């Protein structure tokens, strides 16, 4: 028995600080966020405006809440090695189900929320089952489900429908102090997902399945079940986002999800946050940063009154650059 | 296990195989690739269900439909390709799928303490439960697998080719670990191609051939030659083909070659000879091959042919590399034998030279068995896969062929075929460089051995040196 064993202290090798920071990719995105805020502040101040006004901050939070909630769900799916392209249409569907069920009456809110939860869970279940049991690649499976929902929506609706009672609109517009209720909802979803991933067995298994499905299976993880549950959770997040948007609009709309581009945008936010598209690496923290980064960029553009084509070009450059940086860091550490 | 039988798609891979392993016994399982070892192991692991036969553990019959059931019954398998998640910590890997939890909440502290304790029991102090598996060496990852088995309270541990990826000096450590398992009364089923390990470690050995049980004997009652005969069904006494009788002109010359991992490399490879490269893990062996090939180019020094700056330049200059990891770097696993064999030729736009007839002859020349062109290479045995890699290079007839661990994970029969082929290629005028962690192979095959240490050439040994001479140079012990 060696000396150090007797003392019982295994000397911990402390890696240099940039490496410890590197192990949480979330650090990078928040650094970028700080950079964008600084640039925005300088640019807006130069034009005599005030970037960090309360109004503006609230605006950023409100704009990001719906995307943020969808992106949290998307994070779970991507961590498990899957992805979900059906979220945008599911958001539209949820907003319609919510508004139609409520039909302007306060008493129907609970039923409407339950109906949205039920329908989104069912969509998630279908996604999960098609992926695991029929062995269809998640890209195609969720794309197919997206088309199915689109078909149903196009057939039944050609414009906004239903009515959300005023009491439910508090969700979309009210504030507690400087914090919009919608942002609090987003934070709650994020914390729940963070807790799920960090502390629960399901969370550990999501990482395992995304890291290597065969390894997980041979370690006794019921991989199909994990994937299905993950997709149900992802769809539930989309459902919550649908409720939020219905509360903002005061009605349901068949295009609210696709207009917001929630499918690809949520994937972009996840990837911006340093989660590997292949799964198994990353987390909720990065996604929150990714969403805030996109929303802040938007806000800077709005205040600068930049035209929307240029906006998209910059967003594209930011996303590609971020992923290239992650790839480099990962490669560098491996060598 | 009694009377185990299994067929896949009508092909019988196991028939009436029986095996008993006692507590505290190290039982070696041997046989050529395709003899049915892996299938037998997977049946024991619950990955496949047997068509016939029964498995008993501690006298109780068991049947497994899912790996988790085998796990619960006390069977732990350490696969050749580790079952670890590189992005997760050691403790998370050890408890993967059965994290200690209360009401669905993972008890991280319990998980890490338990892992810590098991690591200490094995005397492993070089890493802790929180380290990411990605940062560990292969040998350390193997320790993680063993810790995982122990944490399962496994009573039977199956190790599939555990030394295949280890360097010579790490094998000793593995021996120690296996003996610790043995002391704890665990039955170890040890699958290996390497005879020396079987004699060093095992109490008894079972030989399989063509899916049938050949024999089970105490290791003390059998000789190396007998064992080889039992496995192969023929005599392989002439292990290595005869050495080169004459060497020709210089095919490749480096002077003062260097990059961030290699320094002052002087090396000559001549037509007709096989030059062995020896060195410990991390001494720069693979890096040398990659530098000559252009994959991780030299940044300094002179080289003839011209120093390649990329793989494409290397290949164009007539240099080929048979990589260490054929599955990841040598083959497109989901493509056919034909597509794989033509990879390099097509990359150089020279496919015209290889007509269907030429390809068939080539596959016969490398002794692919059976020489079927349309099969996906992932279904081939390790030995046959390596032959496809060889065929891939032979289509462009390189002047220099570099081999990095050419017979890793390959059975005795295929190994001899590959050795023989290497010798014939040399005799046809190719210059061959071979890296191997297996000293007997290196010594048996090489016309001279260049020893590397810390990225430098520390010596060149004449044909047939002793293992001690090689190790002394490689390890850098001062002998005065």
Boltz contact constraints between the chains, C-beta under 6 A:
constraints:
  - contact:
      token1: [A, 10]
      token2: [B, 125]
      max_distance: 6.0
  - contact:
      token1: [A, 10]
      token2: [B, 128]
      max_distance: 6.0
  - contact:
      token1: [A, 199]
      token2: [B, 105]
      max_distance: 6.0
  - contact:
      token1: [A, 199]
      token2: [B, 106]
      max_distance: 6.0
  - contact:
      token1: [A, 200]
      token2: [B, 104]
      max_distance: 6.0
  - contact:
      token1: [A, 200]
      token2: [B, 105]
      max_distance: 6.0
  - contact:
      token1: [A, 201]
      token2: [B, 99]
      max_distance: 6.0
  - contact:
      token1: [A, 201]
      token2: [B, 101]
      max_distance: 6.0
  - contact:
      token1: [A, 201]
      token2: [B, 104]
      max_distance: 6.0
  - contact:
      token1: [A, 201]
      token2: [B, 106]
      max_distance: 6.0
  - contact:
      token1: [A, 204]
      token2: [B, 99]
      max_distance: 6.0
  - contact:
      token1: [A, 208]
      token2: [B, 85]
      max_distance: 6.0
  - contact:
      token1: [A, 208]
      token2: [B, 96]
      max_distance: 6.0
  - contact:
      token1: [A, 211]
      token2: [B, 85]
      max_distance: 6.0
  - contact:
      token1: [A, 211]
      token2: [B, 87]
      max_distance: 6.0
  - contact:
      token1: [A, 212]
      token2: [B, 85]
      max_distance: 6.0
  - contact:
      token1: [A, 215]
      token2: [B, 83]
      max_distance: 6.0
  - contact:
      token1: [A, 215]
      token2: [B, 85]
      max_distance: 6.0
  - contact:
      token1: [A, 218]
      token2: [B, 67]
      max_distance: 6.0
  - contact:
      token1: [A, 218]
      token2: [B, 83]
      max_distance: 6.0
  - contact:
      token1: [A, 219]
      token2: [B, 96]
      max_distance: 6.0
  - contact:
      token1: [A, 219]
      token2: [B, 97]
      max_distance: 6.0
  - contact:
      token1: [A, 220]
      token2: [B, 67]
      max_distance: 6.0
  - contact:
      token1: [A, 220]
      token2: [B, 68]
      max_distance: 6.0
  - contact:
      token1: [A, 220]
      token2: [B, 71]
      max_distance: 6.0
  - contact:
      token1: [A, 220]
      token2: [B, 97]
      max_distance: 6.0
  - contact:
      token1: [A, 221]
      token2: [B, 97]
      max_distance: 6.0
  - contact:
      token1: [A, 280]
      token2: [B, 87]
      max_distance: 6.0
  - contact:
      token1: [A, 281]
      token2: [B, 87]
      max_distance: 6.0
